[in-house]
């Protein structure tokens, strides 16, 4: 989430100051009603060198997004979260639309390749992908948000889980061109894309709940910090092959972490901008390979070690999740729940044996 003549310039400056003072007294300029969160803005037009009041329009009230902590227009958070499976094989980069998500999980799929679960609440994107298939442990994380789940096929275990657990599924095999399409610039299976607004319309047609209960994260105030922590301007997550290694570098100017994947700046295909995160959480989990295809079983229920990188510091702590549909909580060493900086959060779920440097 940057040549007028002197006499005329002086006159306009004087006039601007006068209007600013006048509007502060009379209410003709910008105003905020703290009781109702109503914001109004006066728009001036220049006509024959004079500024004249053209119109006064109310700006939308702003609310805090419970998943990102960002201030967003009222009404954009009163809906069901949407969780979408996004591929991260080298052939799938750069992806589209990840920058619009509130929360992104990165978890190993098969072999050394990771895959993303992107959670959307207040944001939307008309180009999101490439979309890939479901796995059980992504579904377990999706359950935490009571989300609608968009994907393309899945492992047999995942498909069974969708049926048995009553997932609000948006599988490309059933949705088709209502919300999915394939681009010609890439080869299958790395070319399937979707649109979050179209996915929501399909969910509405299917009668899925429009609003649900979901967790609200705790966020830091402007001058607030989590206690403790040590300075760390980077973190390197050494996934098993060089093309999957992730590095996050902290930028003091923006207060964000910039993402590198496979030794290259990881960018969004639409904007061309490097992906960033306000918070990076490392969650260590017990992981094992379960078949010849390299599919994995990852223990999402239970507890384990965790790291939080935010504001240029790294904090050590732990995570805890009581059951499949419950929220995962992250705590510091003293058992206090971590607070996040407003902005996008990335949760890196890694095996307990994986080397993480910071």
Order of alpha helices (4+ residues) and beta strands (2+ residues): alpha-beta-beta-beta-beta-beta-beta-beta-beta-beta-alpha-beta-alpha-beta-alpha-beta-beta-alpha-beta-beta-beta-beta-beta-beta-beta-beta-beta-beta-beta-beta-beta-beta
